[in-house]
Amino acid sequence: MPMRDIVQKTRHLVSFIITNPIDVASQVHIFIFGMRDGMTRYSLLLM
């Protein structure tokens, strides 16, 4: 894929994210499930 296409795709994704932000519940879900299993995740889920 040429660099120009990559830049255009990136610009499109950024503009979409700016005009249609992700809701807070989805942000928390992505953050928690993006973490590795371990004490940090366990501690956050207990709070």
C-alpha positions in Angstrom: 0.0 0.0 0.0 1.5 3.3 -1.0 2.3 5.9 1.7 -0.3 8.3 0.3 -3.0 5.7 0.9 -1.9 5.1 4.4 -2.0 8.8 5.2 -5.4 9.2 3.7 -6.7 6.2 5.7 -5.2 7.6 8.9 -6.8 11.0 8.3 -10.2 9.4 7.7 -10.0 7.4 10.9 -8.9 10.4 13.0 -11.7 12.6 11.6 -14.2 9.9 12.3 -13.0 9.5 15.9 -13.1 13.3 16.5 -16.6 13.7 15.1 -18.0 10.5 16.7 -16.2 10.0 20.0 -16.5 6.7 21.9 -18.8 6.7 24.9 -17.3 6.4 28.4 -18.7 2.9 29.0 -16.9 1.6 25.9 -13.7 3.4 26.8 -13.7 1.7 30.2 -14.5 -1.7 28.7 -11.6 -1.3 26.2 -9.2 -0.2 28.9 -10.1 -3.0 31.4 -10.1 -5.8 28.8 -6.9 -4.4 27.2 -5.0 -5.0 30.5 -3.3 -8.2 31.2 -4.7 -10.5 33.8 -2.9 -9.9 37.1 -3.0 -7.9 40.3 -3.4 -4.5 38.7 -6.6 -5.6 36.8 -7.9 -7.5 39.8 -7.3 -4.4 42.1 -9.1 -2.1 39.6 -12.1 -4.4 39.4 -12.5 -4.6 43.2 -12.7 -0.8 43.5 
